[in-house]
Amino acid sequence: MPLTAAHKSVIRLADGRELIYFDSKEGQDRGAYPDTRPLDPRPAPGESRFDPLLGEWVTVAGHRQVRPYHPGPDVCPLCPSTATRHSEIPAPDYEVAVFENRFPSLSGPPEPEELIGPLPRRLRRGGGRCEVIAFTSDHDATFASLGEDRVGLILAAWTDRTASLFALPGVEQVYVFENAGAEIGVTLSHPHGQIYAFPYLAPKMARVVERLAAHLEHTSRNLYDDVLAAELAGGRIVLENAEWVAFVPFAARWPYEAHLYPRRRVPDFTALDDAQRAAFPGAYLDLLRRFQRLFGADAPPVPYIAAWYQAPAGPPRDVALHTEVFTVRRAPGRLKYLAGTESGMGAFMNDIAPEQAAARLRAVGELTAGSRTAPRPARSAPPGLPD
């Protein structure tokens, strides 16, 4: 497919929040539709409190308790506005729209005094930003039902927002993700994702950065490169094309979990080249559609999370851009709950062997040109990796 070019239109909502339309063609006058709603003032920035025992930040944002909870399609805040119903998106139609969350966990410029108070009661106020990205104006669509051109436009929007958010003062990490399905905890069923600009490293990212540094010091190699090389030599590949590879990780935490990597390591969306961008929509849609087919054609849409890792703002920026897609459904009508070991201790117990999960994800794939669905035979590790 051709590389999608995005055309931006920026307006301000009634309470001052930014709304950005992304269109695949020029000439769309989105600014002709102002937001005329009588909105309350924006909430004050929340605060983040430091857990001294775990070394992690926890954000407190009490105003989020009043955010919309499972509104019907006739009052959905992500559907286009009409003459009688005004939503978060004033235009009567759109392709992709991104706006500042009305009920953000993170918002506002960081306070001049970044850290307030001594341990064990240390906090920080303000900083960061939370955005919502609506993938389509069609309320009943899913990401997996979109076409490749639309996914190319979404990729362009992710790229634009990554660059813009990293340019904000105090932003350390830009996190793109999608929550899909009520079982995940989604409160809006309209197909959408979110983008968080963290003023600190999220706990998992901080751990990844630590592990990367230790591996580099010990081996002089990038750990992501070694992981991808080992997976390409193993038997858990789910699909691949000329630029992207999806596999079930060796130590998968979730019953069905797959990671999608570009073959050439890049730190974030802005560093993808034209070939990687062109090959992405087909690979990503193939992966999501396999998850949708895991439990049968008549099963309800599979609940999942797609979590994008991008390198933090500071050097050495050796975190590899990739996504981790997983579902909490472990069998028809059965969910994986994070109970005592997972929630209490962070120790995951997986009921399905990763090799079995990979085999199932391969089996439900469609044979399409450029995508590999058959399992690779195991072979010896490439030079520099232990057998």
Stockholm file with secondary structure:
# STOCKHOLM 1.0

chainA/1-387         MPLTAAHKSVIRLADGRELIYFDSKEGQDRGAYPDTRPLDPRPAPGESRFDPLLGEWVTVAGHRQVRPYHPGPDVCPLCPSTATRHSEIPAPDYEVAVFENRFPSLSGPPEPEELIGPLPRRLRRGGGRCEVIAFTSDHDATFASLGEDRVGLILAAWTDRTASLFALPGVEQVYVFENAGAEIGVTLSHPHGQIYAFPYLAPKMARVVERLAAHLEHTSRNLYDDVLAAELAGGRIVLENAEWVAFVPFAARWPYEAHLYPRRRVPDFTALDDAQRAAFPGAYLDLLRRFQRLFGADAPPVPYIAAWYQAPAGPPRDVALHTEVFTVRRAPGRLKYLAGTESGMGAFMNDIAPEQAAARLRAVGELTAGSRTAPRPARSAPPGLPD
#=GR chainA/1-387 SS CCCCCCEEEEEECTTSCEEEEEESSTTCCGGGSCCCCCCCCCCCCCEEEEETTTTEEEEECGGGGGSCCSCCGGGCTTSBCCSSCCCSBCSSCCSEEEEECSSCSSBSCCCSSCSBSCTTSCEEECBCEEEEEECCSCTTCCGGGSCHHHHHHHHHHHHHHHHHHHTSTTCCEEEEEEEESGGGTCSCCSSEEEEEEESSCCHHHHHHHHHHHHHHHHHSSCHHHHHHHHHHTSSCEEEECSSEEEECCTTCCSSEEEEEEESSCCSSGGGCCHHHHHHHHHHHHHHHHHHHHTTCTTSCCCCEEEEEECCCSSTTCCCCCEEEEEESEEETTEECCCCHHHHHHCCCCCSSCHHHHHHHHHHTCCCCTTCCCSCCCCCCCCTTSCC
#=GC SS_cons         CCCCCCEEEEEECTTSCEEEEEESSTTCCGGGSCCCCCCCCCCCCCEEEEETTTTEEEEECGGGGGSCCSCCGGGCTTSBCCSSCCCSBCSSCCSEEEEECSSCSSBSCCCSSCSBSCTTSCEEECBCEEEEEECCSCTTCCGGGSCHHHHHHHHHHHHHHHHHHHTSTTCCEEEEEEEESGGGTCSCCSSEEEEEEESSCCHHHHHHHHHHHHHHHHHSSCHHHHHHHHHHTSSCEEEECSSEEEECCTTCCSSEEEEEEESSCCSSGGGCCHHHHHHHHHHHHHHHHHHHHTTCTTSCCCCEEEEEECCCSSTTCCCCCEEEEEESEEETTEECCCCHHHHHHCCCCCSSCHHHHHHHHHHTCCCCTTCCCSCCCCCCCCTTSCC
//
